[in-house]
Amino acid sequence: MARTSSPVNTATFLEAALEGLQLQKQRIEEQIAQVRGMLGHGKGSSPKAAAKAATTTTAAPVAKERRKLSAAARKRIAIAQKKRWAAYRKEVAAGKSE
């Protein structure tokens, strides 16, 4: 014999399911805000504010301002990187010849 459910039981069940899903959504949004906070996105805002902002805005993320390096600093970085690559190539060449 097939079981039939009354409309009242179905509506109650669906309302309970909806409440549960909304609670899960809220928890997930809070977790997303916490992870964003750990990554440094949205510094200075609370997790709730970050969660609210994440759900209410769809604007493109704001690009961070790049650091300005002097010509001398860029030159030092370039020299150091060339030195590292030279050491790496020397190590690889020594490994192949053995």
C-alpha positions as CSV (number, residue, x, y, z in Angstrom):
1,M,0.0,0.0,0.0
2,A,1.4,3.4,-1.0
3,R,2.0,6.0,1.7
4,T,0.5,9.4,1.1
5,S,1.5,12.5,3.0
6,S,-0.8,15.3,3.8
7,P,-0.1,18.8,2.5
8,V,0.5,20.0,6.0
9,N,3.3,17.5,6.7
10,T,4.9,18.3,3.4
11,A,4.8,22.1,4.0
12,T,6.3,21.6,7.5
13,F,9.0,19.4,6.2
14,L,9.9,21.9,3.4
15,E,10.0,24.8,5.9
16,A,12.3,22.8,8.2
17,A,14.5,22.0,5.2
18,L,14.6,25.6,4.1
19,E,15.7,26.7,7.6
20,G,18.4,24.1,7.7
21,L,19.7,25.2,4.3
22,Q,19.7,28.9,5.3
23,L,21.7,28.0,8.4
24,Q,24.2,26.1,6.3
25,K,24.5,29.0,3.9
26,Q,25.2,31.4,6.8
27,R,27.9,29.1,8.1
28,I,29.5,28.8,4.7
29,E,29.5,32.6,4.2
30,E,31.2,33.0,7.6
31,Q,33.8,30.5,6.7
32,I,34.4,32.2,3.3
33,A,34.9,35.5,5.1
34,Q,37.3,33.9,7.5
35,V,39.4,32.5,4.7
36,R,39.4,35.8,2.9
37,G,40.5,37.4,6.0
38,M,43.4,35.0,6.3
39,L,44.4,35.7,2.7
40,G,44.4,39.4,3.4
41,H,41.3,40.3,1.4
42,G,39.2,42.8,3.2
43,K,41.6,43.8,5.9
44,G,40.1,46.0,8.6
45,S,36.6,44.6,8.3
46,S,34.8,42.1,10.5
47,P,34.0,38.6,9.2
48,K,30.3,39.4,9.2
49,A,30.9,42.6,7.2
50,A,33.2,40.7,4.8
51,A,30.5,38.0,4.4
52,K,27.8,40.6,3.8
53,A,30.0,42.5,1.3
54,A,30.9,39.3,-0.5
55,T,27.2,38.4,-1.0
56,T,25.8,41.8,-1.8
57,T,28.4,43.2,-4.2
58,T,29.4,41.8,-7.6
59,A,31.8,44.6,-8.6
60,A,35.3,43.6,-9.8
61,P,37.9,43.4,-7.0
62,V,40.1,46.4,-6.5
63,A,43.7,46.0,-7.6
64,K,46.3,46.6,-5.0
65,E,48.7,49.5,-5.5
66,R,52.1,48.2,-6.6
67,R,55.2,49.1,-4.7
68,K,57.5,51.6,-6.3
69,L,61.1,50.4,-6.6
70,S,64.0,52.6,-7.4
71,A,66.2,51.9,-10.3
72,A,69.0,50.9,-7.9
73,A,66.7,48.4,-6.2
74,R,65.6,46.9,-9.5
75,K,69.3,46.6,-10.5
76,R,70.2,44.8,-7.3
77,I,67.3,42.4,-7.7
78,A,68.3,41.7,-11.3
79,I,71.9,41.1,-10.4
80,A,70.9,38.7,-7.5
81,Q,68.6,36.8,-9.8
82,K,71.3,36.4,-12.5
83,K,73.6,35.1,-9.8
84,R,71.0,32.5,-8.7
85,W,70.4,31.4,-12.3
86,A,74.2,31.1,-12.9
87,A,74.5,28.9,-9.8
88,Y,71.6,26.8,-10.9
89,R,72.9,26.3,-14.4
90,K,76.4,25.4,-13.0
91,E,74.7,22.8,-10.7
92,V,72.7,21.3,-13.6
93,A,75.7,21.2,-15.9
94,A,77.7,19.4,-13.2
95,G,74.9,16.9,-12.7
96,K,74.8,16.0,-16.4
97,S,78.5,15.5,-16.8
98,E,78.7,12.9,-14.0
